[in-house]
C-alpha cells in the first residue's frame, strides 16, 4: 500500500514467489523453532501480514502503539544512554570508579549495591558479616550517599540505581544529597529499579509483604511526578524472571502482569495515570537464552505494544502515552524504526 492508501502491485515479487514455490526443496529432518519452542517457517513474505493490520499492530515510530519505539527518528536523533553497571567496596572506592567511567565516555551512571544494602541492613549489622561491598557498593547512610556522588555533576548525568526493597529510602538519600549541594529536584534525572513484585517471583530480595511494598512503589510514583519529573520511578524487570528459568513468552507475561498491577495500585490510590505512566520503564533481559538479534527484537516490540494497550484499556489516559522501552545491564536495547 502506498502513501495515498492505494494497493501497489508487486509483479516481480509475485513472479519470484511463484518460482520459489515451484522449486524442489530438501530440508533436514529437524524441528526448526526458536529457543521458546515456537515454530519457524522456512519463508516469510508480505502475505503473512495483512495490510489492514499494519497501523494497528506495527504503526509508525514514535506513534501509538509504540511497537517501533517511542522516538520518531529511532536513535538517529539521540543515542541511547550507555552506562557501565558499577559498584564495589566502600563509597569512596566506587566514587573513584564513577569518575573514571564518566571520564572515559559513559553518559550516565548505573549503581550496583552490595547485598546488605539490597536487604536493608547496615554494613555493621551482624547479619551483614562477610558481605560488605562484595557484589556492589555499601550504602548505609546519607553520609555514604554524599561520598558516593561527591564531585559528580548530578544535573549533567542520569543515574540508574538497581535496588528494590529499600528503593524509596535509597532514592530519598540521593535526593537529599543532591539538595544539600544545591541541585533543584526538577533538574535530576535517572531511573530507580523499584520493581518489588518480580522479587517475589524470581530474585527473592524482598523485605516486606507484597501490599505494603507495593504501597512504597506507588509513593515513589506520586513523589516523583510532583517533584522529580525527569526521574523514571520504576523499571519493570523481565530479566530476572528470564534468568530464573522462564521462557521468553513467560517473561513477557509476568512482566506485563507486574506492570498492570503497579498501574492499578497507583490508580486505586487516587493518582492520575497521565501523571506517572510516561515515566514507567521496562527492562528485558538479553541473556544466552536469546541468541539472535531477531528473537530479542521479537520480544521487545510486542511488549511495547501490549503495555500501551493495557494502559489505554484499563486506565483511560487522556494522553495516549506509555513510552516503554527495554534495557539491559549495560545499555539500552534500541528499537529501530
RODO-2510 file (C-alpha; in nm, 4 decimals, decimal comma):
residues 337
     n   res          X          Y          Z
     1     x     0,0000     0,0000     0,0000
     2     x     0,1446     0,3395    -0,0991
     3     x     0,1279     0,6724     0,0887
     4     x    -0,2103     0,7503    -0,0663
     5     x    -0,3679     0,4270     0,0549
     6     x    -0,3703     0,2587    -0,2852
     7     x    -0,2705    -0,1038    -0,3212
     8     x     0,0596    -0,1347    -0,5056
     9     x     0,1109    -0,4418    -0,7196
    10     x     0,4380    -0,6241    -0,6897
    11     x     0,4709    -0,8250    -1,0102
    12     x     0,8377    -0,9006    -0,9541
    13     x     0,7642    -1,0267    -0,6058
    14     x     0,4735    -1,2429    -0,7214
    15     x     0,6816    -1,3862    -1,0035
    16     x     0,9725    -1,4627    -0,7737
    17     x     0,7422    -1,6206    -0,5144
    18     x     0,5881    -1,8440    -0,7796
    19     x     0,9315    -1,9613    -0,8917
    20     x     1,0354    -2,0192    -0,5323
    21     x     0,7218    -2,2190    -0,4542
    22     x     0,7783    -2,4421    -0,7559
    23     x     1,1398    -2,5160    -0,6717
    24     x     1,2016    -2,8565    -0,5086
    25     x     1,3446    -2,8019    -0,1612
    26     x     1,5031    -3,0612     0,0630
    27     x     1,5138    -2,9832     0,4332
    28     x     1,6824    -3,1648     0,7150
    29     x     1,4620    -3,3877     0,9290
    30     x     1,4601    -3,1436     1,2172
    31     x     1,2149    -2,9286     1,4049
    32     x     1,3002    -2,5671     1,3331
    33     x     1,1993    -2,3468     1,6258
    34     x     1,3007    -2,0585     1,8494
    35     x     1,4522    -2,1019     2,1955
    36     x     1,0963    -2,0745     2,3301
    37     x     0,9837    -2,3684     2,1122
    38     x     0,7859    -2,1562     1,8669
    39     x     0,7957    -2,2988     1,5124
    40     x     0,9956    -2,1112     1,2494
    41     x     0,8680    -2,1249     0,8927
    42     x     1,1074    -2,1561     0,6029
    43     x     0,9948    -1,8329     0,4412
    44     x     0,8060    -1,5206     0,5439
    45     x     0,6624    -1,2750     0,2906
    46     x     0,4269    -0,9729     0,2896
    47     x     0,1424    -1,2232     0,2563
    48     x     0,1990    -1,3216     0,6182
    49     x     0,0956    -0,9771     0,7378
    50     x    -0,2397    -0,8314     0,6347
    51     x    -0,2136    -0,4678     0,5284
    52     x    -0,5252    -0,3763     0,7246
    53     x    -0,3434    -0,4672     1,0465
    54     x    -0,0336    -0,2583     0,9715
    55     x    -0,1191     0,0573     1,1695
    56     x    -0,2901    -0,1344     1,4473
    57     x    -0,0080    -0,3780     1,5172
    58     x     0,3009    -0,2012     1,3855
    59     x     0,2335     0,1668     1,3281
    60     x     0,4994     0,4310     1,2795
    61     x     0,7998     0,5033     1,5030
    62     x     0,7092     0,7410     1,7846
    63     x     0,3366     0,6793     1,7466
    64     x     0,0753     0,4539     1,9022
    65     x     0,1100     0,1687     1,9880
    66     x     0,4877     0,2303     2,0048
    67     x     0,5745    -0,1087     1,8578
    68     x     0,8617     0,0528     1,6677
    69     x     0,9822     0,2615     1,9579
    70     x     0,8904     0,5872     2,1270
    71     x     1,1166     0,8109     1,9175
    72     x     1,0057     0,9151     1,5695
    73     x     1,3657     0,9091     1,4451
    74     x     1,4681     0,5989     1,6371
    75     x     1,8154     0,6760     1,7678
    76     x     1,9246     0,8819     1,4696
    77     x     1,8413     1,1943     1,6689
    78     x     1,9894     1,0976     2,0067
    79     x     2,1760     0,7838     2,1078
    80     x     2,0531     0,5800     2,3985
    81     x     2,2405     0,6281     2,7263
    82     x     2,5397     0,3982     2,7687
    83     x     2,6454     0,3207     3,1214
    84     x     2,8539     0,0588     3,2990
    85     x     2,6936    -0,1239     3,5910
    86     x     2,9397    -0,0440     3,8688
    87     x     2,9809    -0,0530     4,2445
    88     x     3,2156    -0,2276     4,4884
    89     x     3,3656    -0,1832     4,8324
    90     x     3,3195     0,1489     5,0040
    91     x     3,1524     0,4663     4,8784
    92     x     3,4989     0,6222     4,8352
    93     x     3,6187     0,3404     4,6097
    94     x     3,3068     0,3427     4,3946
    95     x     3,3186     0,7223     4,3656
    96     x     3,6628     0,6879     4,2093
    97     x     3,5259     0,4288     3,9679
    98     x     3,2323     0,6518     3,8722
    99     x     3,4646     0,9403     3,7908
   100     x     3,6818     0,7120     3,5807
   101     x     3,3821     0,5853     3,3831
   102     x     3,2497     0,9355     3,3169
   103     x     3,5945     1,0485     3,2053
   104     x     3,6112     0,7594     2,9577
   105     x     3,2847     0,8024     2,7725
   106     x     2,9989     0,6880     2,9960
   107     x     2,6987     0,9157     2,9567
   108     x     2,5454     0,8142     3,2892
   109     x     2,5963     0,6028     3,5995
   110     x     2,4429     0,2700     3,6998
   111     x     2,4840     0,1862     4,0676
   112     x     2,5319    -0,1694     4,1923
   113     x     2,4661    -0,2046     4,5665
   114     x     2,6021    -0,4771     4,7911
   115     x     2,3758    -0,7437     4,9376
   116     x     2,3319    -0,5896     5,2849
   117     x     2,2167    -0,2645     5,1226
   118     x     1,9767    -0,4523     4,8956
   119     x     1,8244    -0,6207     5,2012
   120     x     1,8148    -0,3018     5,4072
   121     x     2,0897    -0,3903     5,6566
   122     x     2,3572    -0,1539     5,7836
   123     x     2,7113    -0,2592     5,6983
   124     x     2,7904    -0,3229     6,0669
   125     x     2,4874    -0,5463     6,1257
   126     x     2,5944    -0,8967     6,2348
   127     x     2,3858    -1,0449     5,9522
   128     x     2,5950    -0,8481     5,7011
   129     x     2,9236    -1,0029     5,8109
   130     x     3,1416    -1,1001     5,5166
   131     x     2,9174    -0,9305     5,2618
   132     x     3,0444    -0,5710     5,2781
   133     x     3,0985    -0,4355     4,9287
   134     x     3,1350    -0,7797     4,7714
   135     x     2,8797    -0,7504     4,4898
   136     x     2,8259    -0,3750     4,4914
   137     x     2,8820    -0,0619     4,6949
   138     x     2,7803    -0,0392     5,0596
   139     x     2,5408     0,2474     5,1399
   140     x     2,4128     0,2598     5,4978
   141     x     2,3594     0,6315     5,5495
   142     x     2,3161     0,9720     5,3907
   143     x     2,6866     1,0288     5,4521
   144     x     2,7676     0,7255     5,2355
   145     x     2,5450     0,8611     4,9579
   146     x     2,7124     1,2023     4,9744
   147     x     3,0555     1,0431     4,9416
   148     x     2,9383     0,8141     4,6607
   149     x     2,8453     1,1081     4,4358
   150     x     3,0961     1,3637     4,5619
   151     x     3,2354     1,5796     4,2812
   152     x     2,9929     1,4390     4,0224
   153     x     2,7657     1,6902     3,8416
   154     x     2,4278     1,5366     3,9159
   155     x     2,2418     1,7792     3,6878
   156     x     2,4530     1,6776     3,3870
   157     x     2,4197     1,2983     3,4081
   158     x     2,1477     1,0408     3,4623
   159     x     2,1764     0,7900     3,7452
   160     x     2,0315     0,4394     3,7408
   161     x     2,0002     0,2593     4,0739
   162     x     1,9448    -0,1158     4,0806
   163     x     1,7667    -0,1575     4,4110
   164     x     1,4184    -0,2719     4,5059
   165     x     1,3045    -0,3357     4,8647
   166     x     1,4704    -0,0252     5,0168
   167     x     1,4456     0,1698     4,6902
   168     x     1,2340     0,4518     4,8359
   169     x     1,4843     0,5069     5,1187
   170     x     1,7914     0,4938     4,8950
   171     x     1,6289     0,7324     4,6483
   172     x     1,5460     0,9693     4,9343
   173     x     1,9144     0,9686     5,0339
   174     x     2,0140     1,0539     4,6764
   175     x     1,7637     1,3400     4,6550
   176     x     1,8697     1,4858     4,9902
   177     x     2,2379     1,4596     4,8961
   178     x     2,1601     1,6466     4,5735
   179     x     1,9568     1,9138     4,7536
   180     x     2,2405     1,9714     5,0031
   181     x     2,4648     2,0509     4,7061
   182     x     2,2134     2,2988     4,5693
   183     x     2,0584     2,0966     4,2864
   184     x     1,6857     2,1570     4,2255
   185     x     1,4982     1,8274     4,2207
   186     x     1,3395     1,9034     3,8837
   187     x     1,6865     1,9005     3,7240
   188     x     1,7721     1,5492     3,8403
   189     x     1,7214     1,2571     3,6029
   190     x     1,7616     0,8830     3,6298
   191     x     1,5905     0,5505     3,6886
   192     x     1,5035     0,3586     4,0029
   193     x     1,4517    -0,0142     3,9525
   194     x     1,1997    -0,0285     4,2385
   195     x     1,0299    -0,3412     4,0968
   196     x     0,9344    -0,5315     4,4096
   197     x     0,6853    -0,7753     4,2549
   198     x     0,9497    -0,9510     4,0476
   199     x     1,1416    -1,0103     4,3714
   200     x     0,8647    -1,2426     4,4893
   201     x     0,8659    -1,4157     4,1500
   202     x     1,2362    -1,4519     4,0812
   203     x     1,5124    -1,2701     4,2680
   204     x     1,3763    -1,3109     4,6242
   205     x     1,5346    -0,9961     4,7690
   206     x     1,2185    -0,8734     4,9391
   207     x     1,1857    -0,7338     5,2915
   208     x     0,8179    -0,6519     5,3441
   209     x     0,4963    -0,8303     5,2334
   210     x     0,3605    -0,7505     4,8848
   211     x     0,0900    -0,4956     4,9767
   212     x     0,2995    -0,2560     5,1868
   213     x     0,5874    -0,2995     4,9438
   214     x     0,3640    -0,2001     4,6527
   215     x     0,2445     0,0988     4,8563
   216     x     0,6051     0,2184     4,8782
   217     x     0,6359     0,1889     4,4999
   218     x     0,3193     0,3934     4,4485
   219     x     0,4504     0,6552     4,6923
   220     x     0,7586     0,6991     4,4722
   221     x     0,5308     0,7383     4,1674
   222     x     0,3452     1,0181     4,3444
   223     x     0,6503     1,1994     4,4770
   224     x     0,8387     1,1682     4,1504
   225     x     0,5530     1,3026     3,9388
   226     x     0,5178     1,6039     4,1699
   227     x     0,8793     1,6895     4,2484
   228     x     1,1250     1,4944     4,0278
   229     x     0,9523     1,4907     3,6860
   230     x     1,2579     1,3733     3,4905
   231     x     1,3029     1,0606     3,7029
   232     x     1,1785     0,7156     3,5988
   233     x     1,0453     0,5863     3,9293
   234     x     1,0353     0,2199     3,8268
   235     x     1,1973    -0,0198     3,5826
   236     x     0,9614    -0,3164     3,5495
   237     x     1,2009    -0,6039     3,5033
   238     x     1,1771    -0,9204     3,2994
   239     x     1,5475    -1,0020     3,3054
   240     x     1,5435    -1,1688     3,6455
   241     x     1,2350    -1,3725     3,5579
   242     x     1,4046    -1,4985     3,2416
   243     x     1,7210    -1,5887     3,4331
   244     x     1,5115    -1,7759     3,6904
   245     x     1,4021    -2,0202     3,4192
   246     x     1,1086    -1,8599     3,2374
   247     x     1,0721    -1,8810     2,8618
   248     x     1,0710    -1,5587     2,6613
   249     x     0,6901    -1,5668     2,6456
   250     x     0,6584    -1,6307     3,0196
   251     x     0,8991    -1,3461     3,0908
   252     x     0,6829    -1,1116     2,8849
   253     x     0,3633    -1,2320     3,0534
   254     x     0,4946    -1,1930     3,4093
   255     x     0,6473    -0,8526     3,3340
   256     x     0,3230    -0,7208     3,1852
   257     x     0,1245    -0,8623     3,4781
   258     x     0,3525    -0,6805     3,7217
   259     x     0,3172    -0,3578     3,5248
   260     x    -0,0609    -0,3873     3,5208
   261     x    -0,0637    -0,4314     3,8984
   262     x     0,1566    -0,1250     3,9573
   263     x    -0,0651     0,0926     3,7379
   264     x    -0,3812    -0,0412     3,9001
   265     x    -0,2443     0,0127     4,2506
   266     x    -0,1495     0,3701     4,1646
   267     x    -0,4890     0,4457     4,0102
   268     x    -0,6652     0,2877     4,3095
   269     x    -0,4691     0,5177     4,5410
   270     x    -0,6049     0,8192     4,3547
   271     x    -0,3185     0,9000     4,1164
   272     x    -0,3962     1,0225     3,7662
   273     x    -0,2443     0,7756     3,5197
   274     x    -0,1276     1,0614     3,2972
   275     x     0,0969     1,1908     3,5754
   276     x     0,3055     0,8769     3,6235
   277     x     0,2624     0,6354     3,3310
   278     x     0,5011     0,8228     3,0957
   279     x     0,7794     0,7584     3,3484
   280     x     0,7344     0,3825     3,3760
   281     x     1,0201     0,1854     3,2238
   282     x     1,0771    -0,1797     3,1463
   283     x     1,3855    -0,3961     3,1381
   284     x     1,4120    -0,7007     2,9142
   285     x     1,6919    -0,9484     2,9609
   286     x     1,9304    -1,0296     2,6772
   287     x     2,0849    -1,3495     2,8023
   288     x     2,2342    -1,6594     2,6477
   289     x     1,8750    -1,7782     2,6156
   290     x     1,8061    -1,5275     2,3353
   291     x     2,0967    -1,5803     2,0963
   292     x     1,9898    -1,3713     1,7980
   293     x     1,9029    -1,0070     1,7447
   294     x     1,5764    -1,1129     1,5804
   295     x     1,4455    -1,3064     1,8800
   296     x     1,5386    -1,0143     2,1026
   297     x     1,3521    -0,7774     1,8757
   298     x     1,0563    -1,0178     1,8707
   299     x     1,0354    -0,9765     2,2463
   300     x     1,0914    -0,6004     2,2655
   301     x     0,8343    -0,4925     2,0096
   302     x     0,5288    -0,6829     2,1356
   303     x     0,5951    -0,5818     2,4961
   304     x     0,5739    -0,2143     2,3963
   305     x     0,2524    -0,2669     2,2047
   306     x     0,0930    -0,4778     2,4793
   307     x     0,1916    -0,2330     2,7518
   308     x     0,0472     0,0609     2,5576
   309     x    -0,2810    -0,1204     2,5070
   310     x    -0,3035    -0,2330     2,8683
   311     x    -0,2693     0,1218     2,9986
   312     x    -0,5194     0,2582     2,7488
   313     x    -0,7811    -0,0127     2,8072
   314     x    -0,7545    -0,0287     3,1853
   315     x    -0,6799     0,3280     3,2913
   316     x    -0,8333     0,5542     3,0208
   317     x    -0,5461     0,8029     2,9925
   318     x    -0,6259     1,1352     2,8270
   319     x    -0,2787     1,1352     2,6747
   320     x    -0,2118     0,8187     2,4751
   321     x     0,1426     0,7864     2,6069
   322     x     0,3180     0,4909     2,7528
   323     x     0,6782     0,5186     2,6339
   324     x     0,8007     0,1811     2,7492
   325     x     1,1498     0,0887     2,6400
   326     x     1,3649    -0,2143     2,7044
   327     x     1,7097    -0,2016     2,8578
   328     x     1,9712    -0,4451     2,9758
   329     x     2,2593    -0,4403     3,2197
   330     x     2,4965    -0,2089     3,0384
   331     x     2,2996    -0,0319     2,7657
   332     x     1,9524     0,0290     2,6336
   333     x     1,8358    -0,2154     2,3733
   334     x     1,7364     0,0176     2,0878
   335     x     1,4162    -0,0305     1,8958
   336     x     1,4912     0,0539     1,5355
   337     x     1,2261     0,2001     1,3024
***
